[in-house]
Amino acid sequence: MNLANIIDTHPAEDVALISRGRTTTYGELRDQVARLRGGLQRLDLEPGERVAIVAANNWYAVVSYLAVLGSGFVAVPLNPQSPAAELQAELRAVAASAVVLGPTSQGTFDEDDVRSVESIRHVVLTGSSSDALDLDELMAGEPGPVVDVEPSALAVLIFTSGTAGSPKAAKLTHANLFANIQQALAAQPERQSDSDVVFALLPLFHIFGLNVVLGLSLASGSRILLIERFDPASAIEAIERHAVTVIAGPPTMWAAFAGMPGVAQTSFASVRTAVSGAAKLPVEVAQAMEARAGVHIDEGYGLTEASPVVTSSAGTGAPFGSVGVPVPGLELRILDEAGADVLIGDVGNLVVKGPNVFAGYWEDDEATDRVLIDGWLHTGDTAVVDDAGFVYIVDRAKDLVIVSGFNVFPAEVEEVLLRHPAVAASAVVGVPHPYTGEAIRAYVQVRGGFSVEEEELVAFCADNLARYKCPNKVWFVEEIPQSITGKILRRFLSDQSFL
């Protein structure tokens, strides 16, 4: 098998990609990928070697990804907006042998930066300079065949975007990725098809964008509208112009749409499927999108180590705030600290098992053994299941704060703060306290045109939470540090330079 074969059966004349105003049909895409595959296979690379792809959401990223997979190499998608030092560290971590630099990465991360990494033997540019390979010239030769690999063969290394600790490269196999595509399709009440137009905003270096948006859409024969930069007004214009039918994105995208002046139901008239993932979707945002734009958002839950989809609320009738039910073929349990199943309605640690669960962390057996136990992936998240079987994510277990022996989940406090009309965003962490062990500190971004004092927010929390859950200090900041998918980067909150 080879995951790259997912594009093989679609009609040649059907449009596959819309990128930078140009369309690429499935027939053209197959030819382009085969020619780049041939160019890569003529290099001194062996199956299993790592090839990094540093590109935004565009044609270059998609063709490079499929060509790398099809050649039997391991794709390592990286964030083109990351500083050079971070990208160099990631290249070294996986001992990458080659790098494809898309056009938007050049200038922020150039050939000299790449060549300082000892393992790199080849640099591919769009428009060659010095000793680098030119992408067009690499594609000018004979096409190369798809390399058949074992299902367990490594396909992708994705650096996790966890909220604590240093990022690690998760090993995802061809079988992992293909299984999750099939699981996600099976979870849809109306399967995505070649009649769909997909709004592809989620970055392709993130597993949600790579396998849920791109992989699932290519497998379905859908038309993919690749979005390199997000601007709410321009996005709505594109949705209307291309009659987009499927939108998947993080809560930050949906919040931007929900808060935009003039948003109307006509703006999203073509949309039949709307999905939120990568971080917890505020109930207020989901309600606002339904009331203002007539869009019902299906919230799901996943993580890189599960390729990524674990649950989906699509077609389940799940209430706001729930992430739905497990996708077909996946087992899910919620355990107490002793490893026993909790009672319905009790919070516990979420663990999952299925064909989409990753093969471990790259060259880190200790970290792998901490999360993969007897075939079960320990997600690091806490969750609860209601009487109807719907799953609710409570918080990251590692973000747990213990105040005077009581557990406090930051997400619960953040959700209350967000109800205050003056609060645009919030983040909560635990800080050492001489009497209670830890105390709650809140960071708050004030909404434009509003004014609020610390005492007012503390009192507001006290009206909605047990006293030990209330912040004893509120810092006002210009913005809350978040990953590109909307996850709060709590590790930066303790850095005083952030204030």
C-alpha positions as CSV (number, residue, x, y, z in Angstrom):
1,M,0.0,0.0,0.0
2,N,0.9,3.7,-0.1
3,L,-1.2,6.5,1.1
4,A,-0.3,8.5,-2.0
5,N,-2.5,6.3,-4.0
6,I,-5.6,8.1,-2.7
7,I,-5.7,10.4,-5.7
8,D,-5.5,7.6,-8.3
9,T,-9.2,6.8,-9.1
10,H,-10.8,10.3,-9.5
11,P,-11.8,11.5,-13.0
12,A,-8.9,13.3,-14.7
13,E,-11.0,16.4,-15.5
14,D,-12.3,17.0,-12.0
15,V,-10.6,19.9,-10.2
16,A,-8.4,18.9,-7.3
17,L,-6.8,22.1,-6.1
18,I,-7.4,25.8,-6.2
19,S,-4.2,27.6,-5.2
20,R,-3.1,31.2,-5.8
21,G,-5.9,31.6,-8.3
22,R,-5.0,28.6,-10.4
23,T,-6.8,25.3,-10.7
24,T,-5.2,21.9,-10.9
25,T,-7.3,18.9,-12.0
26,Y,-6.8,15.4,-10.6
27,G,-5.3,14.3,-13.9
28,E,-2.8,17.2,-13.8
29,L,-2.1,16.5,-10.1
30,R,-1.3,12.8,-10.8
31,D,1.1,13.8,-13.5
32,Q,2.8,16.5,-11.5
33,V,3.2,14.3,-8.5
34,A,4.6,11.4,-10.6
35,R,7.2,13.7,-12.2
36,L,8.4,15.1,-8.8
37,R,8.4,11.5,-7.5
38,G,10.8,10.6,-10.4
39,G,13.0,13.6,-9.6
40,L,13.2,12.7,-5.9
41,Q,13.9,9.0,-6.7
42,R,16.9,10.0,-8.9
43,L,18.5,11.5,-5.8
44,D,20.7,9.5,-3.4
45,L,17.9,8.9,-1.0
46,E,16.7,5.6,0.4
47,P,13.2,4.6,1.5
48,G,12.6,5.7,5.1
49,E,14.8,8.8,4.9
50,R,13.2,12.0,6.1
51,V,12.2,14.8,3.7
52,A,11.0,18.1,5.2
53,I,8.5,20.3,3.5
54,V,8.5,24.0,4.5
55,A,5.6,25.6,2.7
56,A,2.3,27.4,3.3
57,N,-1.1,26.0,2.2
58,N,-0.5,25.9,-1.6
59,W,0.2,23.7,-4.6
60,Y,3.9,23.3,-3.7
61,A,3.0,21.8,-0.3
62,V,0.5,19.3,-1.7
63,V,2.5,18.1,-4.6
64,S,5.6,17.8,-2.5
65,Y,3.8,15.8,0.2
66,L,2.3,13.3,-2.2
67,A,5.6,12.9,-4.0
68,V,7.5,12.3,-0.8
69,L,5.0,9.7,0.4
70,G,4.8,8.0,-3.0
71,S,8.6,7.6,-3.1
72,G,8.7,5.7,0.1
73,F,10.3,8.6,2.0
74,V,9.0,10.1,5.3
75,A,7.3,13.5,5.0
76,V,8.1,16.0,7.7
77,P,5.8,19.1,7.3
78,L,7.1,22.1,9.1
79,N,5.8,25.6,9.9
80,P,7.1,28.1,7.3
81,Q,6.6,31.0,9.8
82,S,8.7,29.4,12.5
83,P,12.0,31.2,13.3
84,A,15.1,29.7,11.6
85,A,16.5,28.3,14.9
86,E,13.3,26.4,15.6
87,L,13.2,24.9,12.1
88,Q,16.9,23.9,12.3
89,A,16.3,22.2,15.7
90,E,13.4,20.2,14.2
91,L,15.4,19.2,11.1
92,R,18.2,18.0,13.4
93,A,15.8,16.2,15.6
94,V,14.6,13.9,12.8
95,A,17.9,13.9,10.9
96,A,16.3,15.1,7.7
97,S,18.1,14.3,4.5
98,A,16.4,16.8,2.2
99,V,14.2,19.9,2.4
100,V,11.7,21.3,0.0
101,L,11.3,25.1,0.5
102,G,8.0,26.5,-0.8
103,P,8.0,30.1,-2.0
104,T,6.5,31.6,1.2
105,S,9.2,30.1,3.3
106,Q,12.1,31.8,1.4
107,G,13.2,34.9,3.1
108,T,12.3,33.7,6.6
109,F,14.1,30.4,6.2
110,D,16.6,30.2,3.4
111,E,19.1,27.8,1.9
112,D,21.9,28.9,4.2
113,D,19.8,28.1,7.2
114,V,19.1,24.7,5.9
115,R,22.7,23.8,5.0
116,S,23.8,24.5,8.5
117,V,22.0,21.3,9.5
118,E,24.6,18.5,9.1
119,S,22.2,15.8,7.9
120,I,20.9,17.8,4.9
121,R,22.1,16.6,1.5
122,H,19.6,18.2,-0.8
123,V,17.7,21.5,-0.8
124,V,14.8,21.9,-3.3
125,L,13.7,25.5,-4.1
126,T,11.1,27.0,-6.3
127,G,13.6,28.8,-8.5
128,S,17.1,27.5,-7.9
129,S,20.0,29.4,-6.5
130,S,23.6,28.3,-6.0
131,D,23.8,24.6,-5.2
132,A,20.1,24.1,-4.6
133,L,17.9,21.9,-6.8
134,D,15.2,23.7,-8.8
135,L,11.7,22.2,-8.4
136,D,10.8,22.7,-12.0
137,E,14.0,21.0,-13.2
138,L,13.5,18.1,-10.8
139,M,10.0,17.6,-12.4
140,A,11.3,17.8,-16.0
141,G,12.5,14.2,-16.2
142,E,10.7,10.9,-16.4
143,P,7.9,10.2,-13.9
144,G,8.6,7.7,-11.1
145,P,6.4,4.9,-9.9
146,V,4.7,4.7,-6.5
147,V,6.7,2.7,-4.1
148,D,4.7,-0.1,-2.4
149,V,5.3,-0.1,1.4
150,E,4.2,-2.1,4.3
151,P,1.1,-0.6,6.1
152,S,3.3,-0.2,9.2
153,A,5.8,1.9,7.3
154,L,6.4,5.4,8.6
155,A,4.7,8.0,6.4
156,V,4.8,11.2,8.4
157,L,6.6,12.8,11.3
158,I,4.5,15.6,12.9
159,F,5.8,17.7,15.7
160,T,3.2,17.9,18.4
161,S,1.8,21.2,19.5
162,G,1.2,20.3,23.2
163,T,0.8,23.0,25.8
164,A,3.7,21.9,28.0
165,G,7.2,20.5,27.4
166,S,9.2,20.6,24.3
167,P,7.6,19.4,21.0
168,K,8.2,15.8,20.0
169,A,7.9,14.2,16.5
170,A,5.0,11.8,16.4
171,K,5.4,8.8,14.1
172,L,2.3,8.2,11.9
173,T,2.3,5.2,9.5
174,H,0.5,4.9,6.1
175,A,-2.0,2.6,7.9
176,N,-2.6,5.1,10.7
177,L,-3.4,7.9,8.3
178,F,-5.5,5.9,5.9
179,A,-7.5,4.3,8.8
180,N,-8.4,7.7,10.3
181,I,-9.5,9.0,6.9
182,Q,-11.9,6.1,6.6
183,Q,-13.0,6.5,10.2
184,A,-13.7,10.2,9.6
185,L,-15.7,9.5,6.5
186,A,-17.7,6.8,8.2
187,A,-18.6,9.2,11.0
188,Q,-20.2,11.6,8.5
189,P,-24.0,11.4,8.0
190,E,-23.4,12.5,4.4
191,R,-20.1,11.3,3.2
192,Q,-17.8,14.0,1.7
193,S,-17.6,13.4,-2.1
194,D,-16.4,14.8,-5.5
195,S,-19.2,17.3,-5.4
196,D,-17.8,19.1,-2.4
197,V,-15.7,22.3,-2.3
198,V,-13.5,22.3,0.8
199,F,-12.2,25.5,2.6
200,A,-8.6,24.5,3.5
201,L,-7.4,27.0,6.0
202,L,-5.9,24.7,8.6
203,P,-2.1,24.6,8.0
204,L,-0.8,21.4,6.3
205,F,2.0,21.1,8.9
206,H,-0.7,20.4,11.5
207,I,-2.2,17.0,11.5
208,F,-5.8,18.4,11.4
209,G,-5.0,20.2,8.2
210,L,-2.8,17.5,6.7
211,N,-5.1,14.4,7.2
212,V,-8.6,15.6,8.0
213,V,-8.8,18.5,5.5
214,L,-6.2,17.5,2.8
215,G,-6.1,13.7,3.1
216,L,-9.9,13.1,3.5
217,S,-10.6,15.6,0.7
218,L,-8.2,14.0,-1.7
219,A,-9.5,10.5,-0.9
220,S,-13.1,11.8,-1.6
221,G,-12.2,13.5,-4.8
222,S,-13.3,16.9,-3.5
223,R,-12.2,20.3,-4.8
224,I,-9.7,21.9,-2.3
225,L,-9.5,25.7,-1.9
226,L,-6.1,26.3,-0.4
227,I,-5.9,29.3,1.9
228,E,-2.5,30.6,2.8
229,R,-3.5,33.6,5.0
230,F,-6.7,34.1,7.0
231,D,-8.7,37.3,6.8
232,P,-12.4,37.0,7.8
233,A,-13.7,39.3,5.1
234,S,-11.6,37.8,2.3
235,A,-12.5,34.3,3.5
236,I,-16.2,35.0,3.3
237,E,-15.8,36.4,-0.2
238,A,-13.9,33.2,-1.2
239,I,-16.6,31.0,0.4
240,E,-19.3,32.8,-1.6
241,R,-17.4,32.9,-4.9
242,H,-16.4,29.2,-4.8
243,A,-19.6,28.0,-3.3
244,V,-17.7,26.2,-0.5
245,T,-19.6,23.3,1.0
246,V,-17.2,22.1,3.7
247,I,-15.4,24.2,6.3
248,A,-13.2,22.8,9.0
249,G,-11.2,25.1,11.3
250,P,-10.1,26.0,14.8
251,P,-12.3,27.9,17.3
252,T,-10.4,31.1,16.5
253,M,-11.6,31.0,12.9
254,W,-15.2,30.5,14.0
255,A,-14.9,33.3,16.6
256,A,-13.7,35.6,13.9
257,F,-16.7,34.8,11.7
258,A,-19.1,35.1,14.5
259,G,-17.9,38.5,15.6
260,M,-17.7,40.0,12.1
261,P,-20.1,42.8,11.4
262,G,-22.5,42.1,8.6
263,V,-22.3,38.4,8.7
264,A,-25.5,36.9,7.2
265,Q,-26.9,33.5,6.5
266,T,-26.4,34.2,2.7
267,S,-22.7,34.3,3.3
268,F,-22.7,30.7,4.2
269,A,-25.6,29.5,2.1
270,S,-23.6,26.9,0.3
271,V,-22.1,25.4,3.4
272,R,-23.5,22.0,4.4
273,T,-20.7,20.8,6.8
274,A,-19.0,22.9,9.4
275,V,-16.4,21.4,11.8
276,S,-14.4,22.8,14.7
277,G,-11.4,21.0,16.2
278,A,-7.9,21.5,17.5
279,A,-9.1,23.3,20.7
280,K,-12.3,23.6,22.7
281,L,-15.0,25.5,21.0
282,P,-16.7,28.1,23.2
283,V,-20.5,27.4,23.4
284,E,-21.1,31.1,22.8
285,V,-19.3,31.0,19.5
286,A,-21.3,27.9,18.3
287,Q,-24.5,29.5,19.3
288,A,-23.6,32.8,17.6
289,M,-22.7,31.1,14.3
290,E,-26.0,29.2,14.3
291,A,-28.1,32.3,15.2
292,R,-26.4,34.8,12.9
293,A,-25.2,32.7,10.0
294,G,-27.4,29.6,10.1
295,V,-24.3,27.4,10.4
296,H,-24.4,24.5,12.8
297,I,-20.9,23.6,13.9
298,D,-20.0,20.0,14.6
299,E,-17.3,19.9,17.2
300,G,-14.9,17.0,17.3
301,Y,-11.9,16.0,19.3
302,G,-8.5,14.6,18.3
303,L,-4.8,14.8,18.8
304,T,-1.7,14.3,16.7
305,E,-1.1,10.9,18.2
306,A,-4.5,9.6,16.9
307,S,-4.0,10.8,13.3
308,P,-6.0,12.9,14.7
309,V,-9.8,12.2,14.9
310,V,-11.1,10.5,18.0
311,T,-14.7,11.7,18.3
312,S,-17.2,13.6,16.1
313,S,-20.5,15.1,16.8
314,A,-21.6,15.1,13.2
315,G,-25.1,13.7,12.8
316,T,-25.3,12.6,16.5
317,G,-27.5,15.3,17.9
318,A,-24.9,16.1,20.5
319,P,-25.6,19.2,22.6
320,F,-23.4,22.3,22.5
321,G,-20.2,21.7,24.3
322,S,-20.0,18.0,23.5
323,V,-17.4,16.6,21.1
324,G,-19.8,13.8,20.2
325,V,-19.0,10.1,20.1
326,P,-16.0,8.0,19.1
327,V,-15.5,7.5,15.4
328,P,-16.1,3.9,14.1
329,G,-13.4,1.4,14.9
330,L,-12.1,3.3,17.9
331,E,-12.3,2.2,21.5
332,L,-12.6,4.9,24.2
333,R,-12.4,4.6,27.9
334,I,-12.4,7.1,30.8
335,L,-10.3,6.0,33.7
336,D,-9.6,7.0,37.3
337,E,-6.1,7.3,38.8
338,A,-6.1,3.6,39.6
339,G,-6.8,2.7,35.9
340,A,-10.4,1.6,36.5
341,D,-13.4,2.9,34.4
342,V,-15.1,5.8,36.1
343,L,-18.9,6.0,36.5
344,I,-21.0,7.8,34.0
345,G,-20.9,11.5,34.8
346,D,-17.5,11.3,36.5
347,V,-14.4,13.0,35.2
348,G,-11.5,10.8,34.3
349,N,-8.4,10.3,32.1
350,L,-9.3,9.7,28.4
351,V,-7.6,6.8,26.7
352,V,-8.2,5.4,23.2
353,K,-7.2,2.4,21.1
354,G,-7.6,1.8,17.4
355,P,-5.8,1.5,14.0
356,N,-5.2,5.2,13.9
357,V,-3.1,5.4,17.1
358,F,0.4,6.4,16.3
359,A,3.6,4.2,16.4
360,G,5.3,6.3,19.1
361,Y,7.6,9.3,19.3
362,W,10.7,9.6,17.1
363,E,13.7,8.1,18.9
364,D,12.1,8.7,22.3
365,D,11.1,5.3,23.8
366,E,10.6,6.8,27.3
367,A,8.1,9.3,26.1
368,T,6.4,6.6,24.0
369,D,6.1,4.3,26.9
370,R,4.4,7.0,29.0
371,V,1.5,7.4,26.6
372,L,1.2,4.0,24.9
373,I,0.3,1.4,27.6
374,D,-0.9,-2.1,26.5
375,G,-2.0,-0.6,23.2
376,W,-4.0,2.3,24.8
377,L,-3.1,5.8,24.0
378,H,-3.2,8.0,27.1
379,T,-4.2,11.3,25.7
380,G,-3.3,13.5,28.7
381,D,-6.9,14.9,28.5
382,T,-9.6,14.5,31.1
383,A,-13.2,13.9,29.9
384,V,-16.7,12.9,31.0
385,V,-19.5,10.9,29.3
386,D,-23.1,11.7,29.9
387,D,-26.1,9.3,30.1
388,A,-26.6,9.6,26.3
389,G,-23.0,8.5,25.6
390,F,-21.8,12.0,24.5
391,V,-18.2,12.9,25.4
392,Y,-17.2,16.2,26.9
393,I,-13.6,17.3,27.2
394,V,-12.9,18.8,30.6
395,D,-9.2,19.8,30.4
396,R,-5.6,18.8,29.8
397,A,-4.7,16.6,32.8
398,K,-1.2,18.1,32.8
399,D,-2.6,21.6,33.2
400,L,-4.4,20.6,36.4
401,V,-3.9,23.0,39.3
402,I,-4.2,21.8,42.9
403,V,-5.3,24.4,45.4
404,S,-5.4,23.3,49.1
405,G,-5.8,19.7,47.9
406,F,-8.7,20.5,45.5
407,N,-8.4,20.0,41.8
408,V,-9.0,23.0,39.5
409,F,-9.2,22.7,35.7
410,P,-8.0,25.9,34.1
411,A,-10.6,25.6,31.2
412,E,-13.4,25.8,33.7
413,V,-12.2,29.1,35.1
414,E,-11.4,30.4,31.6
415,E,-14.9,29.6,30.4
416,V,-16.4,31.7,33.3
417,L,-14.1,34.6,32.5
418,L,-15.2,34.5,28.9
419,R,-18.8,35.1,30.0
420,H,-17.9,38.5,31.2
421,P,-18.7,41.1,28.5
422,A,-15.4,42.9,28.8
423,V,-13.2,39.7,28.3
424,A,-12.1,38.8,24.8
425,A,-9.8,36.0,25.8
426,S,-8.4,34.4,28.9
427,A,-5.9,31.9,30.1
428,V,-5.4,30.4,33.6
429,V,-2.4,28.8,35.2
430,G,-1.3,27.6,38.6
431,V,1.4,29.4,40.5
432,P,3.2,28.5,43.7
433,H,1.5,29.7,46.9
434,P,3.0,29.4,50.4
435,Y,-0.3,28.4,52.1
436,T,-2.4,26.6,49.5
437,G,0.4,24.9,47.5
438,E,-0.8,26.5,44.3
439,A,-3.0,29.5,43.5
440,I,-5.0,30.5,40.4
441,R,-3.6,33.3,38.2
442,A,-5.6,34.6,35.3
443,Y,-4.4,36.4,32.2
444,V,-7.1,38.5,30.5
445,Q,-7.3,40.2,27.1
446,V,-9.9,43.0,27.3
447,R,-12.4,43.5,24.5
448,G,-12.0,46.7,22.5
449,G,-14.1,49.5,23.8
450,F,-14.5,48.0,27.2
451,S,-12.9,48.7,30.6
452,V,-12.8,46.4,33.6
453,E,-10.9,46.2,36.9
454,E,-9.2,43.2,38.5
455,E,-11.6,43.2,41.5
456,E,-14.6,43.1,39.2
457,L,-13.4,40.0,37.4
458,V,-12.5,38.2,40.7
459,A,-15.9,39.0,42.0
460,F,-17.5,37.7,38.8
461,C,-15.7,34.4,39.2
462,A,-16.7,34.2,42.8
463,D,-20.3,34.4,41.7
464,N,-19.9,31.5,39.4
465,L,-17.3,29.2,40.9
466,A,-16.2,27.8,44.3
467,R,-13.8,30.2,46.0
468,Y,-10.8,28.0,45.6
469,K,-11.3,28.0,41.9
470,C,-11.2,31.8,41.6
471,P,-8.1,33.7,40.6
472,N,-6.3,35.6,43.3
473,K,-4.5,37.6,40.7
474,V,-5.5,38.9,37.3
475,W,-2.9,40.1,34.8
476,F,-4.1,42.2,31.9
477,V,-2.3,41.5,28.6
478,E,-2.6,42.7,25.0
479,E,-3.1,39.1,23.7
480,I,-3.2,35.5,25.0
481,P,-0.3,33.4,23.4
482,Q,-1.9,30.7,21.2
483,S,-0.7,28.2,18.7
484,I,-1.9,28.5,15.1
485,T,-4.8,26.2,15.9
486,G,-6.0,28.2,18.9
487,K,-4.5,26.2,21.8
488,I,-3.4,28.3,24.7
489,L,0.4,28.2,25.0
490,R,0.5,28.1,28.8
491,R,4.3,27.5,28.9
492,F,4.7,31.2,27.8
493,L,2.5,32.6,30.5
494,S,5.2,32.2,33.1
495,D,7.7,34.2,31.0
496,Q,7.7,37.7,32.4
497,S,8.8,39.1,29.1
498,F,5.3,38.2,27.8
499,L,3.7,40.8,30.1
